[in-house]
Amino acid sequence: MIVVTGATGNVGSALVRVLAEAGEKVTATSRNITEADVPDGVEHRKADLADAASLRPVFDGADALFLQSGGPSAHLLRTGEILAAAEKAGVGRVVLLSSLGVVTRPDSASHGVVLLAIEEAVRGSGLDWTILRPGNFASNSYAWVPSVRAERTVRAPFGDVALPTVDPRDIAEVAAAALREDGHAGRIHELTGPVPITPREQAEAIGAVLGEPVRFAELTPDEARAVMLNFMPADVAETTLAVLGAPTPAEQRVSPDVEKVLGRAPRTYADWVRAHVAAFR
């Protein structure tokens, strides 16, 4: 049985579907999960990554664990306690969803320091481990849904700075491979999309799928920061702005790892839009 934490998130929910479709027995868990959040036949259990005790009963009968790093709440993750409870229950394999920022932004508390400590706990756990380090998510575009629906406009900073945006479904499929197959233990997979794409080009891609123009309106960094502070801590917003506005060569590099693991090229940003276009209509 495979336990998927963060099972209502963009990666976790896709992973639950991939594993269920492959015939795996899955327990999906998050703080507020309900039966409506999972496919038929998938068990769901409420648990909190900040409370290792809540996860102990979830691990009963499990042999593999997908560990979501906690996103903006990563500093609350009780990684050592979670992994000890998993090992005690018989879990032998863990796949961690981390971030490329561990290596590209090592001095950032949100993207580097905290996630590196989580990675080190996983590597030192005694379990067979695999670490996934994705870059910029295509699903970050959900932040544009209100303005696209109301005004057919995307508002974002740094309109002509390109990043190889990754589809969460590709992350989920790589995670499923690492959870189900041998050969991934002790490996770190860096996950990106197939080509760098700018926010201006993303707006054009949304318009092309919708069949009508979507305008791009560039925000200043200060305007973007004010928006971000509505839903993320200040340190996360500052690092995110730095990545979006002044990416390092490593953050702009297209990684071969999705194709190496899955045997196909990563999905494009347009592929992601086509799969989720209903949100923008």
C-alpha positions as CSV (number, residue, x, y, z in Angstrom):
1,M,0.0,0.0,0.0
2,I,1.2,3.5,-0.8
3,V,0.5,6.5,1.4
4,V,0.2,9.9,-0.4
5,T,0.5,13.0,1.7
6,G,-0.7,16.3,0.4
7,A,-3.2,14.4,-1.5
8,T,-5.5,17.4,-2.3
9,G,-2.6,19.4,-3.8
10,N,-1.8,19.8,-7.5
11,V,0.8,17.0,-7.4
12,G,-0.7,14.8,-4.7
13,S,-4.2,14.6,-6.3
14,A,-2.7,13.8,-9.7
15,L,-0.4,11.1,-8.1
16,V,-3.4,9.5,-6.3
17,R,-5.2,9.2,-9.7
18,V,-2.1,7.8,-11.4
19,L,-1.5,5.1,-8.7
20,A,-5.2,4.2,-8.6
21,E,-5.4,3.8,-12.4
22,A,-2.3,1.5,-12.1
23,G,-4.2,-0.7,-9.7
24,E,-2.2,0.2,-6.6
25,K,-3.8,0.3,-3.2
26,V,-3.6,3.9,-2.0
27,T,-4.3,5.8,1.1
28,A,-4.7,9.5,0.4
29,T,-4.2,11.9,3.3
30,S,-4.3,15.7,4.0
31,R,-5.6,17.9,6.7
32,N,-9.0,18.5,5.1
33,I,-9.5,15.6,2.7
34,T,-13.0,14.3,2.0
35,E,-14.4,11.4,0.0
36,A,-15.1,13.8,-2.9
37,D,-11.4,14.4,-3.2
38,V,-10.4,10.9,-4.1
39,P,-11.3,8.4,-6.9
40,D,-13.5,5.4,-6.1
41,G,-11.7,2.7,-4.2
42,V,-9.1,5.0,-2.7
43,E,-9.1,5.3,1.1
44,H,-8.8,8.8,2.5
45,R,-7.6,9.7,6.0
46,K,-7.2,13.1,7.6
47,A,-3.8,13.8,9.0
48,D,-1.5,16.8,9.4
49,L,2.2,16.8,8.4
50,A,2.8,19.1,11.4
51,D,1.5,16.4,13.7
52,A,3.4,13.2,13.3
53,A,1.1,11.4,15.7
54,S,-1.8,11.9,13.3
55,L,0.1,10.0,10.6
56,R,1.0,6.9,12.6
57,P,-2.3,5.0,12.1
58,V,-2.2,6.0,8.4
59,F,1.0,4.1,7.9
60,D,-0.4,0.7,9.1
61,G,0.1,-1.7,6.2
62,A,2.0,0.7,4.0
63,D,5.2,-0.1,2.2
64,A,5.8,3.2,0.4
65,L,5.3,6.9,1.2
66,F,5.0,10.0,-0.9
67,L,6.1,12.9,1.4
68,Q,5.0,16.3,0.4
69,S,7.4,18.9,1.8
70,G,4.7,21.2,3.1
71,G,5.0,24.1,0.7
72,P,4.9,27.4,2.6
73,S,4.4,25.4,5.8
74,A,7.6,23.3,5.3
75,H,9.1,24.7,8.5
76,L,6.3,23.0,10.5
77,L,7.1,19.5,9.0
78,R,8.1,17.0,11.7
79,T,10.2,15.1,9.2
80,G,12.2,12.9,11.6
81,E,9.2,11.9,13.6
82,I,7.2,11.1,10.4
83,L,9.9,9.0,8.9
84,A,10.5,7.1,12.2
85,A,6.8,6.3,12.4
86,A,6.8,5.2,8.8
87,E,9.7,2.9,9.2
88,K,8.2,1.4,12.4
89,A,5.1,0.6,10.5
90,G,7.0,-1.2,7.8
91,V,7.4,1.5,5.1
92,G,10.6,0.8,3.2
93,R,10.5,3.4,0.4
94,V,10.0,7.2,0.6
95,V,9.7,9.7,-2.3
96,L,10.1,13.3,-1.2
97,L,8.7,16.3,-3.1
98,S,11.2,19.0,-2.6
99,S,12.2,22.0,-4.8
100,L,15.0,23.0,-7.2
101,G,15.4,26.0,-4.9
102,V,17.4,23.7,-2.5
103,V,20.4,24.1,-4.9
104,T,19.6,27.3,-6.7
105,R,18.5,29.4,-3.6
106,P,20.5,27.8,-0.7
107,D,20.4,30.9,1.4
108,S,16.7,31.3,1.2
109,A,14.9,30.1,4.3
110,S,11.8,29.1,2.4
111,H,13.4,27.5,-0.7
112,G,16.8,26.4,0.5
113,V,17.5,26.1,4.3
114,V,14.3,24.4,5.4
115,L,13.9,22.1,2.4
116,L,17.6,21.1,2.6
117,A,17.0,20.0,6.3
118,I,14.0,18.0,5.2
119,E,16.1,16.4,2.4
120,E,18.9,15.5,4.8
121,A,16.4,13.9,7.2
122,V,15.1,11.8,4.3
123,R,18.6,10.8,3.2
124,G,19.5,9.8,6.7
125,S,16.3,7.9,7.5
126,G,17.5,4.4,6.6
127,L,14.6,4.1,4.0
128,D,15.1,3.7,0.3
129,W,14.7,7.4,-0.8
130,T,14.2,9.4,-3.9
131,I,14.0,13.1,-4.0
132,L,12.1,15.1,-6.6
133,R,13.2,18.7,-7.2
134,P,10.7,20.5,-9.6
135,G,11.1,24.0,-10.9
136,N,8.3,26.5,-11.6
137,F,4.8,24.8,-11.7
138,A,2.4,25.3,-14.6
139,S,-0.4,25.3,-12.0
140,N,0.8,28.6,-10.6
141,S,-1.2,30.0,-13.4
142,Y,-4.4,29.3,-11.4
143,A,-3.6,32.7,-9.8
144,W,-4.6,34.3,-13.1
145,V,-8.0,32.6,-13.3
146,P,-10.1,35.5,-11.9
147,S,-8.6,38.1,-14.2
148,V,-8.7,35.8,-17.2
149,R,-12.3,34.9,-16.6
150,A,-13.4,38.5,-15.9
151,E,-11.2,40.5,-18.3
152,R,-9.3,38.0,-20.5
153,T,-6.1,39.5,-18.9
154,V,-3.0,38.0,-17.3
155,R,-1.3,40.2,-14.8
156,A,2.2,39.2,-13.8
157,P,5.7,40.7,-13.3
158,F,8.7,40.1,-15.5
159,G,6.7,39.4,-18.7
160,D,9.7,38.4,-20.8
161,V,11.7,36.3,-18.4
162,A,11.4,32.6,-19.3
163,L,11.4,29.5,-17.1
164,P,10.9,25.8,-18.1
165,T,7.5,25.4,-16.4
166,V,6.6,21.9,-15.4
167,D,3.2,20.2,-15.4
168,P,2.3,18.7,-12.0
169,R,1.0,15.6,-13.8
170,D,4.6,14.9,-15.0
171,I,5.8,15.3,-11.4
172,A,3.1,12.9,-10.3
173,E,4.0,10.3,-13.0
174,V,7.7,10.5,-12.0
175,A,6.7,10.1,-8.4
176,A,4.6,7.1,-9.3
177,A,7.5,5.5,-11.1
178,A,9.8,6.0,-8.1
179,L,7.2,4.6,-5.7
180,R,6.4,1.5,-7.8
181,E,9.7,0.6,-9.6
182,D,13.2,-0.3,-8.6
183,G,16.2,1.7,-9.7
184,H,15.3,5.1,-8.2
185,A,16.7,4.6,-4.7
186,G,19.3,7.2,-3.8
187,R,18.5,9.4,-6.8
188,I,17.5,13.0,-7.2
189,H,15.3,13.9,-10.1
190,E,15.2,17.6,-11.3
191,L,11.9,18.1,-13.1
192,T,11.1,20.8,-15.6
193,G,9.0,21.4,-18.7
194,P,10.4,21.0,-22.2
195,V,11.2,24.6,-23.0
196,P,11.5,27.9,-21.1
197,I,8.3,30.0,-21.5
198,T,7.6,33.6,-20.5
199,P,4.5,34.9,-18.7
200,R,3.6,36.8,-21.9
201,E,3.8,33.6,-23.9
202,Q,1.7,31.8,-21.2
203,A,-1.0,34.4,-21.7
204,E,-0.9,33.8,-25.5
205,A,-1.1,30.0,-24.9
206,I,-4.2,30.5,-22.6
207,G,-5.8,32.6,-25.3
208,A,-5.0,30.1,-28.1
209,V,-6.7,27.3,-26.1
210,L,-9.7,29.6,-25.2
211,G,-10.0,30.7,-28.8
212,E,-9.9,34.4,-28.0
213,P,-7.1,36.8,-27.2
214,V,-5.8,37.1,-23.6
215,R,-4.0,40.4,-22.9
216,F,-0.8,40.5,-20.9
217,A,-0.4,43.4,-18.3
218,E,2.9,43.6,-16.6
219,L,3.0,44.2,-12.9
220,T,5.9,46.0,-11.2
221,P,7.8,44.0,-8.6
222,D,6.1,46.0,-5.9
223,E,2.6,45.4,-7.3
224,A,3.4,41.7,-7.6
225,R,4.7,41.5,-4.1
226,A,1.6,43.1,-2.7
227,V,-0.5,40.4,-4.5
228,M,1.7,37.6,-3.3
229,L,1.6,38.7,0.3
230,N,-2.1,37.9,0.3
231,F,-1.4,34.2,0.2
232,M,2.2,33.5,1.1
233,P,4.7,34.6,3.8
234,A,7.0,37.5,3.0
235,D,10.2,35.4,2.7
236,V,8.5,33.1,0.2
237,A,7.3,36.1,-1.8
238,E,10.8,37.6,-1.9
239,T,12.4,34.4,-3.1
240,T,9.7,33.8,-5.6
241,L,10.1,37.3,-7.1
242,A,13.8,36.7,-7.3
243,V,13.3,33.4,-9.2
244,L,10.8,35.0,-11.6
245,G,12.8,38.1,-12.2
246,A,16.4,37.0,-12.1
247,P,16.5,33.3,-12.5
248,T,19.9,31.5,-12.3
249,P,21.2,29.5,-15.2
250,A,20.2,26.3,-13.3
251,E,16.6,27.6,-12.9
252,Q,16.4,28.2,-16.7
253,R,18.0,24.9,-17.6
254,V,15.8,22.2,-19.2
255,S,16.3,19.0,-17.3
256,P,16.3,15.6,-19.1
257,D,15.0,13.8,-16.0
258,V,11.3,13.6,-16.9
259,E,12.1,12.0,-20.2
260,K,14.7,9.7,-18.7
261,V,12.1,8.4,-16.2
262,L,9.0,8.4,-18.3
263,G,10.4,7.7,-21.7
264,R,8.7,10.7,-23.3
265,A,9.2,14.4,-23.4
266,P,7.6,16.5,-20.7
267,R,4.2,18.0,-21.3
268,T,4.2,21.6,-22.6
269,Y,2.5,24.5,-20.9
270,A,-0.1,24.4,-23.6
271,D,-0.8,20.8,-22.7
272,W,-1.4,21.9,-19.1
273,V,-3.8,24.7,-20.3
274,R,-5.8,22.3,-22.5
275,A,-6.3,19.9,-19.5
276,H,-7.5,22.7,-17.2
277,V,-9.0,25.2,-19.6
278,A,-12.4,25.0,-17.9
279,A,-11.0,26.9,-15.0
280,F,-10.3,29.9,-17.3
281,R,-13.6,30.0,-19.2
